[in-house]
Amino acid sequence: MVGQKVMNLAVNSRDAMPAGGQIIIETEVIDFGPHYVESNPDAVPGRSVCLSFRATGTGIAPAHLPRIFEPFFTTKEVGAGTGLGLATIYVIVKQHRG
């Protein structure tokens, strides 16, 4: 599931970089201590893997940010996307206690 969603992010990022750009994918092991868990109730104390995804594309308009995890919300033209990408990623991250 994670691999599929990383690919989805990469395709969407590519679409947002018509003149080229960079996609940066990083992983690291992190330790969540008690102070972090206190202020982040979904966090689980202990060792976890952090997957970071960044791209230098056009980005998401600030007006759209509150809706980006809504199912079927998309900024693409009709027929160019389902709007399930970020909503599905959100669910997968939550299922993995992220």
HELIX and SHEET records of a PDB file:
HELIX    1   1 VAL A    2  ASP A   15  1                                  14    
HELIX    2   2 PRO A   34  SER A   39  1                                   6    
HELIX    3   3 PRO A   62  ARG A   67  5                                   6    
HELIX    4   4 GLY A   85  GLN A   95  1                                  11    
SHEET    1   A 2 ILE A  23  PHE A  32  0                                        
SHEET    2   A 2 GLY A  46  ALA A  55 -1                                        
END                                                                             
